[in-house]
Amino acid sequence: MIYTRWVLFLLLLTGIFTNDLLAESSAVIHLGSQFQAQDTETDYSKADSEDQKAGLENLSWTPQSFSVELEAAENSDADFLVRFPSPISSKHPENDRACLEWYAARDEAGQFLNRPAIVVVHESGRSMPVGRLFARTLNRRAYHTFLLHLPSYGKRSWGTKPTPEELLVLIRQAIMDVRRAYDAVKSIPIVNPNCIALQGTSLGGLVNATVAGVDCQYDAVFLMLAGGDFMSIIANGQKDAAKMRKELEKANIDPKILQPVIHQIEPNRFASGVQAEKVWLYSGKYDQVIPLENAISFAKAANLTPTHHILMPANHYSGIIYIPAIMQHIHEQMEAVMKSNSLPNQQ
């Protein structure tokens, strides 16, 4: 009886202590709030080859502290915009302030919750409909979700579309922005730092596939309609990939000339660094934009098991009907990660 009372007392005390901490953390969440973040350092000593090591260094920067600021999310149902400096500069100042749309986890009373986070990287559509769909829907599962605006998109647009020459350079910047986004999100007091995940679709999935191999500090990575071997996607992919080929043709650029540039951001180049147990790939069997063989190519290079490479009887666009099932699967994996990361280390 005495033992039971002590347990109840400790549980009550823990609840009070946790609530006080949450209230204190929530108090600093408002427009204009600033937080200090620190880049995570990456160990490249385990690179498989000199080529991979050179690639890792090309996608890196000197770790440093940086400021994270909350701004108003105008004309959006997001709670805030989270702004932080991109690790590298382009010739467009508007583009060099990375931007996350933050959909905050709240309880039924509308109060902020201390919950895990998911960084969402959108597709190639300028209005980012699929990215916002993932961000909003996962937020309803009580996750803090952060939609990253890729370089030249949304709040980072400079008013004109990037040229074909700029596009691949901006993808390199995107990879670095996604990496830094982890530390930016981690600096926010009401985000549970023990569970920060990454999700991306199509273009966002391709970017995240490279991130997963370069520096996977994220606790889980969910890639939808992504793959490896960029050159063959550009050469053979339909729809969006075909549009890119036409843009290159208009600019009189031979795709083969781009091979050294594309090699800098190629997911398969870094796939041996993927922590396969925390990466899931969702592929369409009949996808003609990112063909199934490209998805299989990445899955093999990353050593994904069949349970981590989920095949859908869909193409690149009809796969949207499986989003509810994918959302449920992501939720289940997040719950497992939270449970695992909350356990004490076993000695």
C-alpha positions in Angstrom: 0.0 0.0 0.0 2.8 2.4 0.9 4.6 1.5 -2.3 1.5 2.2 -4.4 1.0 5.6 -2.7 4.6 6.5 -3.4 4.2 5.5 -7.1 1.1 7.6 -7.4 2.8 10.5 -5.7 5.8 10.4 -8.1 3.5 10.1 -11.1 1.6 13.2 -9.9 4.8 15.1 -9.3 6.1 14.1 -12.7 2.9 15.3 -14.4 3.1 18.7 -12.5 6.7 19.1 -13.4 6.1 18.3 -17.1 3.2 20.6 -17.3 5.2 23.4 -15.8 8.0 22.9 -18.2 5.6 22.8 -21.2 3.9 26.0 -20.0 7.3 27.7 -19.7 8.4 26.5 -23.1 5.1 27.5 -24.7 5.4 31.0 -23.3 8.4 31.7 -25.6 6.5 30.7 -28.8 5.2 33.9 -30.4 5.9 36.1 -33.4 9.4 37.4 -33.3 10.7 34.6 -31.1 14.3 33.7 -31.7 16.2 30.5 -30.8 19.8 29.7 -31.1 20.6 26.5 -33.0 23.9 24.6 -33.6 24.8 22.6 -36.7 25.3 18.9 -36.1 28.9 17.9 -36.9 29.3 15.0 -39.3 32.0 12.3 -39.2 33.1 11.5 -42.8 35.9 9.2 -41.8 33.7 6.2 -42.7 33.3 7.1 -46.3 33.5 4.1 -48.6 35.8 5.7 -51.1 37.7 8.9 -52.0 34.9 9.7 -54.4 32.3 9.5 -51.7 34.4 11.5 -49.3 34.8 14.2 -51.8 31.0 14.2 -52.4 30.3 14.4 -48.7 32.7 17.4 -48.3 31.0 19.1 -51.3 27.6 18.9 -49.5 29.0 20.2 -46.2 29.9 23.4 -44.5 31.8 24.5 -41.4 29.4 23.8 -38.4 28.3 26.9 -36.6 25.6 28.4 -34.5 22.8 30.2 -36.2 19.6 32.0 -35.4 16.1 30.6 -35.9 13.2 33.2 -36.0 9.4 32.9 -36.0 7.5 35.1 -38.5 3.9 35.5 -39.5 2.5 32.9 -41.9 0.5 35.3 -44.1 -2.1 33.9 -46.4 -1.6 30.4 -44.9 -3.2 28.2 -42.3 0.2 27.5 -40.8 0.9 28.8 -37.3 4.3 30.4 -38.1 7.0 30.6 -40.6 10.4 29.4 -39.3 13.3 31.3 -40.9 17.0 30.5 -40.7 20.0 31.2 -43.0 20.8 28.7 -45.7 24.3 27.2 -45.1 25.4 28.5 -48.6 24.6 31.6 -50.6 23.2 32.0 -54.0 23.0 35.2 -56.1 19.4 35.7 -54.8 19.2 37.1 -51.2 15.5 36.2 -51.0 16.4 32.6 -51.6 19.1 32.4 -49.0 16.8 32.6 -46.0 15.4 29.1 -45.6 11.7 28.9 -44.8 9.6 26.3 -43.0 5.8 26.5 -42.7 5.1 25.3 -39.1 1.9 23.5 -38.3 2.1 23.3 -34.5 0.8 20.3 -32.5 -2.0 21.4 -30.1 -4.4 19.8 -27.7 -8.2 20.1 -27.9 -8.0 23.4 -26.1 -5.7 24.8 -28.6 -2.6 24.8 -26.4 0.8 23.8 -27.7 2.0 20.3 -27.1 5.5 19.0 -26.6 5.5 16.5 -29.5 7.8 14.9 -32.1 8.3 16.7 -35.4 8.3 15.8 -39.1 10.1 18.0 -41.7 8.2 17.7 -45.0 9.9 18.4 -48.3 7.5 19.1 -51.2 7.2 18.0 -54.8 8.0 20.1 -57.9 4.6 21.8 -58.1 5.0 25.6 -57.4 2.0 25.6 -55.0 3.3 22.5 -53.1 -0.1 20.8 -52.8 1.1 17.4 -51.9 3.7 18.7 -49.5 1.0 20.7 -47.7 -1.3 17.7 -47.7 1.3 15.7 -45.9 2.1 18.5 -43.5 -1.5 19.2 -42.6 -2.6 15.6 -42.3 0.3 14.5 -40.2 -0.2 17.6 -38.0 -3.7 16.2 -37.3 -2.0 13.2 -35.7 -0.5 15.7 -33.2 2.9 16.0 -34.7 4.7 19.4 -35.2 5.1 19.5 -39.0 7.4 21.8 -40.9 7.0 22.2 -44.7 10.4 23.3 -46.1 10.2 25.6 -49.1 12.8 24.4 -51.5 15.2 27.0 -53.0 13.3 29.3 -55.5 9.9 28.1 -54.1 7.3 30.0 -52.0 8.8 32.6 -49.7 12.2 32.0 -51.4 11.2 33.0 -54.9 12.9 35.9 -56.6 10.1 36.4 -59.1 11.4 34.3 -62.0 11.9 30.6 -62.6 15.5 29.4 -62.1 17.4 28.6 -65.3 18.4 25.0 -66.1 21.9 25.9 -65.2 20.8 27.2 -61.7 18.4 24.3 -61.1 21.0 21.6 -60.2 23.0 24.1 -58.1 19.8 24.8 -56.2 19.2 21.1 -55.5 22.7 21.1 -53.8 21.5 24.0 -51.7 18.3 22.1 -51.0 20.2 19.1 -49.6 22.1 21.4 -47.3 19.0 23.2 -46.2 17.2 19.9 -45.3 20.2 18.9 -43.2 20.2 22.2 -41.3 16.5 22.1 -40.9 17.0 19.3 -38.4 18.9 21.5 -36.1 16.6 24.5 -36.6 13.6 22.4 -35.6 15.4 20.9 -32.7 16.0 24.3 -31.3 12.3 25.0 -30.8 11.5 24.3 -27.1 8.2 22.5 -27.6 9.6 20.0 -30.2 10.5 16.6 -28.7 14.2 16.3 -29.7 14.2 12.6 -29.4 12.0 12.1 -32.5 12.5 14.3 -35.5 11.6 12.7 -38.8 11.9 13.6 -42.5 9.3 13.1 -45.3 9.5 13.9 -49.0 7.6 13.3 -52.2 8.9 13.1 -55.8 11.4 16.0 -56.0 11.4 16.2 -52.2 11.9 12.4 -52.0 14.9 12.6 -54.3 16.5 15.4 -52.2 15.8 13.4 -49.0 17.2 10.2 -50.5 20.6 12.0 -50.8 20.2 13.5 -47.3 19.6 10.0 -45.9 23.0 8.9 -47.1 25.0 12.0 -46.5 24.0 12.7 -42.9 21.0 11.0 -41.4 20.6 12.6 -38.0 16.8 12.3 -38.6 15.3 9.6 -36.5 13.1 8.3 -39.4 13.0 9.0 -43.1 9.9 8.5 -45.4 10.5 8.7 -49.1 7.5 8.7 -51.5 8.1 8.2 -55.2 11.8 8.6 -55.1 14.8 6.7 -56.4 18.4 6.8 -57.6 20.4 7.3 -60.8 19.4 10.9 -61.6 20.9 10.7 -65.1 18.6 7.9 -66.2 15.6 9.7 -64.6 16.4 12.8 -66.7 17.0 10.7 -69.8 14.0 8.3 -69.5 11.4 9.7 -67.1 8.1 11.0 -68.4 6.0 14.1 -67.4 8.1 16.2 -65.0 11.3 14.6 -66.1 10.3 15.2 -69.8 9.7 18.8 -69.0 13.2 19.1 -67.6 14.6 17.6 -70.8 12.7 20.2 -72.9 14.0 23.0 -70.7 17.6 21.7 -71.3 17.0 21.5 -75.0 15.7 25.1 -75.1 18.8 26.2 -73.4 21.0 24.1 -75.8 22.3 22.1 -72.9 23.3 18.5 -73.5 22.2 16.4 -70.4 25.5 14.5 -70.7 27.4 17.7 -70.0 25.5 17.9 -66.7 26.7 14.5 -65.5 29.6 15.8 -63.3 27.1 18.3 -61.7 24.4 15.6 -61.2 27.0 13.3 -59.7 27.4 15.8 -56.9 23.8 15.2 -55.7 23.3 11.5 -56.8 21.5 9.5 -54.1 23.2 6.2 -55.0 26.6 7.8 -54.6 25.9 8.2 -50.8 23.5 5.3 -50.3 26.0 3.1 -48.4 25.7 5.7 -45.6 21.9 5.2 -45.3 20.8 3.7 -41.9 18.4 1.3 -43.6 16.5 0.4 -40.5 15.1 3.9 -40.2 14.3 4.6 -43.9 11.1 3.6 -45.8 10.6 4.0 -49.5 7.1 4.0 -51.1 7.2 3.3 -54.9 4.6 3.1 -57.7 4.9 -0.1 -59.8 3.8 1.8 -62.9 5.6 5.1 -62.2 7.0 6.6 -65.4 8.3 9.8 -63.9 10.6 8.0 -61.5 10.5 4.5 -62.9 10.4 1.5 -60.6 13.9 0.4 -61.7 15.3 3.7 -60.3 13.5 3.1 -57.0 14.9 -0.5 -56.9 18.3 0.9 -57.8 18.3 3.1 -54.7 16.7 0.5 -52.5 19.5 -2.0 -53.3 22.2 0.6 -52.9 20.8 1.5 -49.5 20.3 -2.1 -48.5 16.6 -1.6 -47.8 14.8 -4.8 -46.9 11.4 -5.6 -48.5 9.5 -4.3 -45.5 11.2 -1.0 -46.0 10.5 -0.8 -49.7 6.7 -0.7 -50.1 5.3 -1.1 -53.6 2.0 0.3 -54.7 0.0 -0.7 -57.7 0.0 2.9 -59.0 1.8 5.4 -61.2 3.4 8.7 -60.2 0.0 10.4 -59.8 -2.6 7.8 -59.0 -0.4 6.9 -55.9 -2.2 9.7 -54.2 -5.1 7.3 -53.4 -2.7 5.4 -51.1 -1.8 8.5 -49.0 -4.2 7.6 -46.1 -2.5 4.2 -45.8 0.9 5.8 -46.0 -0.1 8.3 -43.3 -1.1 5.5 -41.0 2.2 3.6 -41.7 4.2 6.8 -41.0 2.3 7.2 -37.7 3.0 3.6 -36.7 6.7 4.0 -37.4 6.8 7.3 -35.5 5.2 5.7 -32.5 7.8 2.9 -32.6 10.6 5.4 -32.9 9.3 7.4 -29.9 9.0 4.3 -27.8 12.5 3.1 -28.8 14.2 6.5 -28.2 12.5 7.0 -24.8 14.0 3.7 -23.5 17.1 4.0 -21.3 20.3 3.0 -23.0 21.2 -0.7 -22.4 24.7 -1.2 -21.0 
